[in-house]
Amino acid sequence: MMPRLNRKLALEAPVRVADGAGGFVETWVALGEVWAEVIARSGRVHDGGGLPLARTSYKVTVRSAPVGSDARPLPQQRFREGARVFRIETVADRDLAGAYLTCFVREEALT
């Protein structure tokens, strides 16, 4: 079955930038946009340092890109859709032909 790539997501990578005081801060840089199918998998609520934190996992399917290409998602990168952020945990080929990638991601938001 072909995925329904009906959501436009920005692919972002973390970048360490000097903070001017001898340390670094992490910021995010956009690598481009991808069309994706986003399917919810599971969700739960846990303690986030005194605040309830909702954690939901998703399966995100995108077109494949060559290994080493900036367009190929990697673990530790993230997808952004407006104010929503999906951190990429793992990436795998969806099919034997290598036409699509499946990214297992999680979204966290305060409840």
N, CA, C and O atoms as CSV, one atom per row, in Angstrom:
chain,resi,resn,atom,element,x,y,z
A,1,MET,N,N,0.831,-1.179,0.000
A,1,MET,CA,C,0.000,0.000,0.000
A,1,MET,C,C,0.883,1.253,0.000
A,1,MET,O,O,1.825,1.358,0.785
A,2,MET,N,N,0.572,2.175,-0.868
A,2,MET,CA,C,1.335,3.416,-0.976
A,2,MET,C,C,0.986,4.342,0.189
A,2,MET,O,O,-0.184,4.454,0.556
A,3,PRO,N,N,1.982,5.007,0.775
A,3,PRO,CA,C,1.680,5.963,1.845
A,3,PRO,C,C,1.000,7.202,1.270
A,3,PRO,O,O,1.192,7.546,0.104
A,4,ARG,N,N,0.208,7.862,2.100
A,4,ARG,CA,C,-0.453,9.114,1.727
A,4,ARG,C,C,0.381,10.269,2.263
A,4,ARG,O,O,0.254,10.640,3.430
A,5,LEU,N,N,1.219,10.827,1.430
A,5,LEU,CA,C,2.113,11.904,1.840
A,5,LEU,C,C,1.345,13.226,1.744
A,5,LEU,O,O,1.432,13.937,0.744
A,6,ASN,N,N,0.592,13.539,2.801
A,6,ASN,CA,C,-0.316,14.683,2.761
A,6,ASN,C,C,-0.008,15.778,3.785
A,6,ASN,O,O,-0.805,16.698,3.968
A,7,ARG,N,N,1.137,15.680,4.448
A,7,ARG,CA,C,1.519,16.706,5.431
A,7,ARG,C,C,2.922,17.201,5.136
A,7,ARG,O,O,3.844,16.402,4.968
A,8,LYS,N,N,3.089,18.525,5.071
A,8,LYS,CA,C,4.404,19.106,4.813
A,8,LYS,C,C,5.092,19.375,6.150
A,8,LYS,O,O,4.579,20.110,6.994
A,9,LEU,N,N,6.275,18.758,6.323
A,9,LEU,CA,C,7.054,18.901,7.547
A,9,LEU,C,C,8.410,19.499,7.215
A,9,LEU,O,O,8.977,19.227,6.157
A,10,ALA,N,N,8.928,20.317,8.127
A,10,ALA,CA,C,10.302,20.821,7.992
A,10,ALA,C,C,11.219,19.819,8.669
A,10,ALA,O,O,10.937,19.374,9.782
A,11,LEU,N,N,12.310,19.460,8.013
A,11,LEU,CA,C,13.338,18.607,8.609
A,11,LEU,C,C,14.404,19.526,9.192
A,11,LEU,O,O,14.943,20.383,8.490
A,12,GLU,N,N,14.711,19.347,10.485
A,12,GLU,CA,C,15.675,20.207,11.174
A,12,GLU,C,C,16.767,19.374,11.828
A,12,GLU,O,O,16.532,18.245,12.258
A,13,ALA,N,N,17.969,19.947,11.896
A,13,ALA,CA,C,19.113,19.280,12.530
A,13,ALA,C,C,19.640,20.155,13.660
A,13,ALA,O,O,19.607,21.382,13.566
A,14,PRO,N,N,20.136,19.515,14.750
A,14,PRO,CA,C,20.704,20.305,15.845
A,14,PRO,C,C,22.083,20.838,15.463
A,14,PRO,O,O,22.855,20.173,14.771
A,15,VAL,N,N,22.372,22.045,15.926
A,15,VAL,CA,C,23.666,22.671,15.691
A,15,VAL,C,C,24.118,23.290,17.007
A,15,VAL,O,O,23.348,23.973,17.682
A,16,ARG,N,N,25.388,23.040,17.365
A,16,ARG,CA,C,25.951,23.665,18.577
A,16,ARG,C,C,26.582,24.992,18.186
A,16,ARG,O,O,27.394,25.064,17.264
A,17,VAL,N,N,26.193,26.047,18.908
A,17,VAL,CA,C,26.679,27.393,18.634
A,17,VAL,C,C,27.344,27.919,19.900
A,17,VAL,O,O,26.804,27.768,20.996
A,18,ALA,N,N,28.516,28.537,19.754
A,18,ALA,CA,C,29.220,29.119,20.908
A,18,ALA,C,C,28.326,30.161,21.566
A,18,ALA,O,O,27.682,30.961,20.886
A,19,ASP,N,N,28.293,30.143,22.913
A,19,ASP,CA,C,27.451,31.087,23.645
A,19,ASP,C,C,28.200,32.351,24.063
A,19,ASP,O,O,27.619,33.216,24.718
A,20,GLY,N,N,29.479,32.476,23.698
A,20,GLY,CA,C,30.252,33.655,24.023
A,20,GLY,C,C,30.880,33.619,25.413
A,20,GLY,O,O,31.639,34.515,25.782
A,21,ALA,N,N,30.560,32.581,26.180
A,21,ALA,CA,C,31.104,32.457,27.527
A,21,ALA,C,C,31.899,31.162,27.685
A,21,ALA,O,O,32.088,30.673,28.799
A,22,GLY,N,N,32.359,30.617,26.568
A,22,GLY,CA,C,33.159,29.396,26.608
A,22,GLY,C,C,32.346,28.114,26.499
A,22,GLY,O,O,32.909,27.019,26.505
A,23,GLY,N,N,31.042,28.240,26.400
A,23,GLY,CA,C,30.179,27.062,26.286
A,23,GLY,C,C,29.440,27.058,24.962
A,23,GLY,O,O,29.772,27.801,24.039
A,24,PHE,N,N,28.444,26.218,24.893
A,24,PHE,CA,C,27.664,26.083,23.675
A,24,PHE,C,C,26.182,26.028,24.009
A,24,PHE,O,O,25.800,25.629,25.109
A,25,VAL,N,N,25.353,26.429,23.059
A,25,VAL,CA,C,23.910,26.240,23.138
A,25,VAL,C,C,23.491,25.468,21.894
A,25,VAL,O,O,24.112,25.583,20.838
A,26,GLU,N,N,22.446,24.693,22.033
A,26,GLU,CA,C,21.945,23.939,20.887
A,26,GLU,C,C,20.830,24.733,20.230
A,26,GLU,O,O,19.901,25.195,20.893
A,27,THR,N,N,20.936,24.882,18.927
A,27,THR,CA,C,19.895,25.528,18.144
A,27,THR,C,C,19.555,24.596,16.983
A,27,THR,O,O,20.249,23.604,16.761
A,28,TRP,N,N,18.516,24.903,16.260
A,28,TRP,CA,C,18.072,24.029,15.179
A,28,TRP,C,C,18.121,24.777,13.857
A,28,TRP,O,O,17.748,25.947,13.781
A,29,VAL,N,N,18.583,24.095,12.816
A,29,VAL,CA,C,18.673,24.669,11.484
A,29,VAL,C,C,17.812,23.828,10.540
A,29,VAL,O,O,17.847,22.598,10.578
A,30,ALA,N,N,17.042,24.510,9.696
A,30,ALA,CA,C,16.187,23.817,8.735
A,30,ALA,C,C,17.023,23.258,7.591
A,30,ALA,O,O,17.857,23.957,7.015
A,31,LEU,N,N,16.787,21.980,7.270
A,31,LEU,CA,C,17.486,21.331,6.160
A,31,LEU,C,C,16.630,21.317,4.900
A,31,LEU,O,O,17.146,21.145,3.795
A,32,GLY,N,N,15.331,21.497,5.064
A,32,GLY,CA,C,14.411,21.462,3.929
A,32,GLY,C,C,13.042,21.001,4.386
A,32,GLY,O,O,12.796,20.805,5.576
A,33,GLU,N,N,12.157,20.832,3.418
A,33,GLU,CA,C,10.803,20.367,3.706
A,33,GLU,C,C,10.559,19.035,3.017
A,33,GLU,O,O,11.094,18.764,1.942
A,34,VAL,N,N,9.741,18.209,3.658
A,34,VAL,CA,C,9.384,16.900,3.105
A,34,VAL,C,C,7.880,16.712,3.219
A,34,VAL,O,O,7.241,17.250,4.123
A,35,TRP,N,N,7.328,15.951,2.301
A,35,TRP,CA,C,5.929,15.540,2.408
A,35,TRP,C,C,5.903,14.199,3.117
A,35,TRP,O,O,6.715,13.319,2.832
A,36,ALA,N,N,4.962,14.049,4.046
A,36,ALA,CA,C,4.966,12.869,4.908
A,36,ALA,C,C,3.563,12.363,5.198
A,36,ALA,O,O,2.572,13.085,5.090
A,37,GLU,N,N,3.524,11.091,5.570
A,37,GLU,CA,C,2.334,10.481,6.168
A,37,GLU,C,C,2.652,10.338,7.650
A,37,GLU,O,O,3.678,9.762,8.012
A,38,VAL,N,N,1.777,10.859,8.512
A,38,VAL,CA,C,1.991,10.825,9.958
A,38,VAL,C,C,0.871,10.011,10.591
A,38,VAL,O,O,-0.305,10.350,10.454
A,39,ILE,N,N,1.240,8.928,11.288
A,39,ILE,CA,C,0.260,8.038,11.919
A,39,ILE,C,C,0.602,7.890,13.392
A,39,ILE,O,O,1.725,7.529,13.744
A,40,ALA,N,N,-0.382,8.172,14.259
A,40,ALA,CA,C,-0.178,8.016,15.703
A,40,ALA,C,C,-0.025,6.542,16.040
A,40,ALA,O,O,-0.703,5.688,15.468
A,41,ARG,N,N,0.888,6.248,16.989
A,41,ARG,CA,C,1.115,4.864,17.421
A,41,ARG,C,C,0.644,4.652,18.849
A,41,ARG,O,O,-0.176,3.769,19.099
A,42,SER,N,N,1.151,5.453,19.804
A,42,SER,CA,C,0.776,5.264,21.205
A,42,SER,C,C,1.003,6.567,21.958
A,42,SER,O,O,1.674,7.477,21.469
A,43,GLY,N,N,0.438,6.641,23.147
A,43,GLY,CA,C,0.617,7.827,23.966
A,43,GLY,C,C,0.536,7.478,25.436
A,43,GLY,O,O,-0.062,6.473,25.820
A,44,ARG,N,N,1.150,8.331,26.263
A,44,ARG,CA,C,1.087,8.134,27.707
A,44,ARG,C,C,1.414,9.451,28.392
A,44,ARG,O,O,1.953,10.367,27.771
A,45,VAL,N,N,1.087,9.541,29.670
A,45,VAL,CA,C,1.403,10.713,30.478
A,45,VAL,C,C,2.366,10.272,31.564
A,45,VAL,O,O,2.167,9.227,32.184
A,46,HIS,N,N,3.421,11.068,31.804
A,46,HIS,CA,C,4.380,10.754,32.862
A,46,HIS,C,C,4.777,12.044,33.563
A,46,HIS,O,O,4.437,13.137,33.111
A,47,ASP,N,N,5.494,11.911,34.660
A,47,ASP,CA,C,5.927,13.062,35.446
A,47,ASP,C,C,7.126,13.711,34.769
A,47,ASP,O,O,8.153,13.067,34.554
A,48,GLY,N,N,6.987,14.975,34.439
A,48,GLY,CA,C,8.071,15.727,33.803
A,48,GLY,C,C,8.651,16.749,34.751
A,48,GLY,O,O,8.624,17.945,34.460
A,49,GLY,N,N,9.182,16.301,35.895
A,49,GLY,CA,C,9.766,17.213,36.867
A,49,GLY,C,C,8.712,18.018,37.603
A,49,GLY,O,O,8.867,19.224,37.794
A,50,GLY,N,N,7.652,17.360,38.011
A,50,GLY,CA,C,6.581,18.021,38.739
A,50,GLY,C,C,5.414,18.434,37.856
A,50,GLY,O,O,4.359,18.816,38.363
A,51,LEU,N,N,5.590,18.361,36.544
A,51,LEU,CA,C,4.516,18.695,35.618
A,51,LEU,C,C,4.119,17.448,34.843
A,51,LEU,O,O,4.985,16.671,34.442
A,52,PRO,N,N,2.811,17.244,34.624
A,52,PRO,CA,C,2.428,16.106,33.782
A,52,PRO,C,C,2.865,16.371,32.342
A,52,PRO,O,O,2.615,17.447,31.798
A,53,LEU,N,N,3.515,15.389,31.734
A,53,LEU,CA,C,4.027,15.530,30.386
A,53,LEU,C,C,3.408,14.438,29.528
A,53,LEU,O,O,3.503,13.254,29.850
A,54,ALA,N,N,2.775,14.843,28.435
A,54,ALA,CA,C,2.176,13.876,27.511
A,54,ALA,C,C,3.226,13.484,26.483
A,54,ALA,O,O,3.890,14.348,25.911
A,55,ARG,N,N,3.378,12.202,26.250
A,55,ARG,CA,C,4.331,11.705,25.257
A,55,ARG,C,C,3.564,10.824,24.280
A,55,ARG,O,O,2.934,9.840,24.669
A,56,THR,N,N,3.628,11.192,23.018
A,56,THR,CA,C,2.943,10.445,21.976
A,56,THR,C,C,3.965,10.037,20.934
A,56,THR,O,O,4.809,10.843,20.541
A,57,SER,N,N,3.898,8.793,20.483
A,57,SER,CA,C,4.803,8.344,19.426
A,57,SER,C,C,4.037,8.234,18.111
A,57,SER,O,O,2.836,7.964,18.090
A,58,TYR,N,N,4.754,8.447,17.030
A,58,TYR,CA,C,4.177,8.434,15.692
A,58,TYR,C,C,5.088,7.667,14.750
A,58,TYR,O,O,6.278,7.487,15.009
A,59,LYS,N,N,4.501,7.222,13.656
A,59,LYS,CA,C,5.246,6.652,12.544
A,59,LYS,C,C,5.119,7.660,11.403
A,59,LYS,O,O,4.013,7.958,10.951
A,60,VAL,N,N,6.251,8.180,10.941
A,60,VAL,CA,C,6.272,9.169,9.867
A,60,VAL,C,C,6.934,8.528,8.654
A,60,VAL,O,O,8.070,8.061,8.737
A,61,THR,N,N,6.227,8.505,7.531
A,61,THR,CA,C,6.758,7.939,6.298
A,61,THR,C,C,7.059,9.079,5.332
A,61,THR,O,O,6.219,9.949,5.105
A,62,VAL,N,N,8.269,9.067,4.763
A,62,VAL,CA,C,8.703,10.073,3.794
A,62,VAL,C,C,9.357,9.370,2.609
A,62,VAL,O,O,9.724,8.198,2.696
A,63,ARG,N,N,9.501,10.102,1.496
A,63,ARG,CA,C,10.255,9.547,0.367
A,63,ARG,C,C,11.705,9.369,0.781
A,63,ARG,O,O,12.238,10.162,1.557
A,64,SER,N,N,12.329,8.347,0.272
A,64,SER,CA,C,13.727,8.078,0.601
A,64,SER,C,C,14.643,9.080,-0.089
A,64,SER,O,O,14.272,9.703,-1.084
A,65,ALA,N,N,15.834,9.222,0.454
A,65,ALA,CA,C,16.896,10.036,-0.134
A,65,ALA,C,C,18.194,9.253,0.050
A,65,ALA,O,O,18.294,8.423,0.954
A,66,PRO,N,N,19.183,9.510,-0.796
A,66,PRO,CA,C,20.441,8.756,-0.693
A,66,PRO,C,C,21.118,8.932,0.670
A,66,PRO,O,O,21.022,9.990,1.292
A,67,VAL,N,N,21.796,7.888,1.117
A,67,VAL,CA,C,22.567,7.964,2.357
A,67,VAL,C,C,23.581,9.098,2.217
A,67,VAL,O,O,24.273,9.194,1.203
A,68,GLY,N,N,23.668,9.945,3.223
A,68,GLY,CA,C,24.577,11.084,3.204
A,68,GLY,C,C,23.947,12.373,2.724
A,68,GLY,O,O,24.533,13.444,2.883
A,69,SER,N,N,22.756,12.290,2.137
A,69,SER,CA,C,22.052,13.481,1.661
A,69,SER,C,C,21.431,14.227,2.842
A,69,SER,O,O,20.956,13.600,3.788
A,70,ASP,N,N,21.432,15.567,2.794
A,70,ASP,CA,C,20.775,16.364,3.830
A,70,ASP,C,C,19.269,16.106,3.871
A,70,ASP,O,O,18.620,16.380,4.880
A,71,ALA,N,N,18.714,15.583,2.780
A,71,ALA,CA,C,17.282,15.315,2.713
A,71,ALA,C,C,16.901,13.989,3.385
A,71,ALA,O,O,15.714,13.693,3.527
A,72,ARG,N,N,17.886,13.193,3.795
A,72,ARG,CA,C,17.608,11.904,4.444
A,72,ARG,C,C,17.569,12.109,5.958
A,72,ARG,O,O,18.580,12.475,6.556
A,73,PRO,N,N,16.404,11.876,6.588
A,73,PRO,CA,C,16.292,12.052,8.036
A,73,PRO,C,C,17.216,11.110,8.800
A,73,PRO,O,O,17.485,9.991,8.364
A,74,LEU,N,N,17.698,11.588,9.953
A,74,LEU,CA,C,18.571,10.810,10.825
A,74,LEU,C,C,18.054,10.874,12.261
A,74,LEU,O,O,17.391,11.841,12.636
A,75,PRO,N,N,18.353,9.844,13.073
A,75,PRO,CA,C,18.039,9.947,14.496
A,75,PRO,C,C,18.695,11.196,15.084
A,75,PRO,O,O,19.772,11.597,14.642
A,76,GLN,N,N,18.070,11.793,16.050
A,76,GLN,CA,C,18.488,13.022,16.730
A,76,GLN,C,C,18.095,14.284,15.969
A,76,GLN,O,O,18.219,15.386,16.503
A,77,GLN,N,N,17.619,14.141,14.721
A,77,GLN,CA,C,17.049,15.283,14.029
A,77,GLN,C,C,15.576,15.367,14.423
A,77,GLN,O,O,15.109,14.592,15.258
A,78,ARG,N,N,14.854,16.296,13.828
A,78,ARG,CA,C,13.434,16.410,14.143
A,78,ARG,C,C,12.660,16.936,12.949
A,78,ARG,O,O,13.214,17.549,12.036
A,79,PHE,N,N,11.362,16.676,12.986
A,79,PHE,CA,C,10.429,17.267,12.045
A,79,PHE,C,C,9.665,18.345,12.800
A,79,PHE,O,O,9.400,18.212,13.995
A,80,ARG,N,N,9.313,19.417,12.091
A,80,ARG,CA,C,8.500,20.472,12.695
A,80,ARG,C,C,7.305,20.723,11.783
A,80,ARG,O,O,7.433,20.788,10.560
A,81,GLU,N,N,6.142,20.861,12.413
A,81,GLU,CA,C,4.919,21.217,11.706
A,81,GLU,C,C,4.284,22.352,12.507
A,81,GLU,O,O,3.533,22.111,13.452
A,82,GLY,N,N,4.591,23.588,12.119
A,82,GLY,CA,C,4.130,24.736,12.899
A,82,GLY,C,C,4.774,24.703,14.271
A,82,GLY,O,O,5.999,24.671,14.386
A,83,ALA,N,N,3.945,24.710,15.326
A,83,ALA,CA,C,4.455,24.670,16.701
A,83,ALA,C,C,4.730,23.246,17.179
A,83,ALA,O,O,5.284,23.060,18.263
A,84,ARG,N,N,4.354,22.242,16.394
A,84,ARG,CA,C,4.553,20.851,16.792
A,84,ARG,C,C,5.943,20.375,16.386
A,84,ARG,O,O,6.431,20.677,15.297
A,85,VAL,N,N,6.567,19.625,17.290
A,85,VAL,CA,C,7.917,19.106,17.046
A,85,VAL,C,C,7.911,17.600,17.263
A,85,VAL,O,O,7.410,17.108,18.274
A,86,PHE,N,N,8.481,16.867,16.292
A,86,PHE,CA,C,8.559,15.407,16.338
A,86,PHE,C,C,10.033,15.014,16.311
A,86,PHE,O,O,10.684,15.148,15.275
A,87,ARG,N,N,10.570,14.534,17.427
A,87,ARG,CA,C,11.980,14.114,17.493
A,87,ARG,C,C,12.136,12.727,16.891
A,87,ARG,O,O,11.393,11.807,17.233
A,88,ILE,N,N,13.101,12.581,15.996
A,88,ILE,CA,C,13.326,11.312,15.307
A,88,ILE,C,C,14.152,10.395,16.198
A,88,ILE,O,O,15.245,10.758,16.633
A,89,GLU,N,N,13.620,9.198,16.468
A,89,GLU,CA,C,14.338,8.219,17.289
A,89,GLU,C,C,15.039,7.176,16.434
A,89,GLU,O,O,16.201,6.855,16.684
A,90,THR,N,N,14.354,6.641,15.428
A,90,THR,CA,C,14.964,5.655,14.527
A,90,THR,C,C,14.435,5.857,13.110
A,90,THR,O,O,13.357,6.414,12.904
A,91,VAL,N,N,15.224,5.391,12.135
A,91,VAL,CA,C,14.854,5.487,10.723
A,91,VAL,C,C,15.131,4.130,10.082
A,91,VAL,O,O,16.176,3.527,10.323
A,92,ALA,N,N,14.193,3.655,9.266
A,92,ALA,CA,C,14.363,2.368,8.592
A,92,ALA,C,C,13.756,2.434,7.193
A,92,ALA,O,O,12.821,3.194,6.945
A,93,ASP,N,N,14.302,1.627,6.281
A,93,ASP,CA,C,13.691,1.509,4.957
A,93,ASP,C,C,12.302,0.912,5.127
A,93,ASP,O,O,12.126,-0.051,5.873
A,94,ARG,N,N,11.322,1.475,4.441
A,94,ARG,CA,C,9.939,0.995,4.550
A,94,ARG,C,C,9.711,-0.219,3.657
A,94,ARG,O,O,8.903,-1.090,3.979
A,95,ASP,N,N,10.424,-0.274,2.534
A,95,ASP,CA,C,10.200,-1.346,1.565
A,95,ASP,C,C,11.524,-1.815,0.973
A,95,ASP,O,O,12.550,-1.150,1.121
A,96,LEU,N,N,11.497,-2.948,0.312
A,96,LEU,CA,C,12.714,-3.501,-0.285
A,96,LEU,C,C,13.255,-2.641,-1.416
A,96,LEU,O,O,14.460,-2.635,-1.668
A,97,ALA,N,N,12.382,-1.919,-2.095
A,97,ALA,CA,C,12.812,-1.070,-3.202
A,97,ALA,C,C,13.535,0.181,-2.711
A,97,ALA,O,O,14.218,0.841,-3.494
A,98,GLY,N,N,13.398,0.516,-1.433
A,98,GLY,CA,C,14.053,1.695,-0.878
A,98,GLY,C,C,13.421,3.001,-1.310
A,98,GLY,O,O,14.084,4.038,-1.313
A,99,ALA,N,N,12.144,2.967,-1.676
A,99,ALA,CA,C,11.458,4.173,-2.141
A,99,ALA,C,C,11.018,5.081,-1.001
A,99,ALA,O,O,10.896,6.294,-1.177
A,100,TYR,N,N,10.777,4.489,0.179
A,100,TYR,CA,C,10.283,5.260,1.320
A,100,TYR,C,C,11.071,4.906,2.575
A,100,TYR,O,O,11.634,3.817,2.696
A,101,LEU,N,N,11.094,5.857,3.502
A,101,LEU,CA,C,11.685,5.648,4.818
A,101,LEU,C,C,10.590,5.754,5.873
A,101,LEU,O,O,9.671,6.564,5.750
A,102,THR,N,N,10.698,4.933,6.903
A,102,THR,CA,C,9.811,5.042,8.059
A,102,THR,C,C,10.636,5.598,9.211
A,102,THR,O,O,11.674,5.046,9.576
A,103,CYS,N,N,10.157,6.700,9.774
A,103,CYS,CA,C,10.810,7.329,10.918
A,103,CYS,C,C,9.902,7.145,12.130
A,103,CYS,O,O,8.728,7.512,12.098
A,104,PHE,N,N,10.453,6.576,13.193
A,104,PHE,CA,C,9.708,6.449,14.432
A,104,PHE,C,C,10.084,7.659,15.273
A,104,PHE,O,O,11.252,7.867,15.602
A,105,VAL,N,N,9.068,8.458,15.618
A,105,VAL,CA,C,9.299,9.750,16.271
A,105,VAL,C,C,8.448,9.848,17.525
A,105,VAL,O,O,7.543,9.045,17.751
A,106,ARG,N,N,8.768,10.871,18.350
A,106,ARG,CA,C,7.924,11.144,19.505
A,106,ARG,C,C,7.668,12.643,19.576
A,106,ARG,O,O,8.515,13.467,19.232
A,107,GLU,N,N,6.483,12.951,20.031
A,107,GLU,CA,C,6.099,14.346,20.246
A,107,GLU,C,C,5.843,14.516,21.735
A,107,GLU,O,O,5.154,13.699,22.346
A,108,GLU,N,N,6.388,15.557,22.311
A,108,GLU,CA,C,6.153,15.828,23.713
A,108,GLU,C,C,5.526,17.204,23.845
A,108,GLU,O,O,5.933,18.157,23.180
A,109,ALA,N,N,4.524,17.291,24.717
A,109,ALA,CA,C,3.866,18.566,24.974
A,109,ALA,C,C,3.363,18.600,26.388
A,109,ALA,O,O,2.953,17.571,26.923
A,110,LEU,N,N,3.384,19.771,27.014
A,110,LEU,CA,C,2.816,19.909,28.361
A,110,LEU,C,C,1.313,19.740,28.266
A,110,LEU,O,O,0.686,20.194,27.309
A,111,THR,N,N,0.730,19.078,29.275
A,111,THR,CA,C,-0.724,18.901,29.285
A,111,THR,C,C,-1.365,19.982,30.100
A,111,THR,O,O,-2.589,20.011,30.232
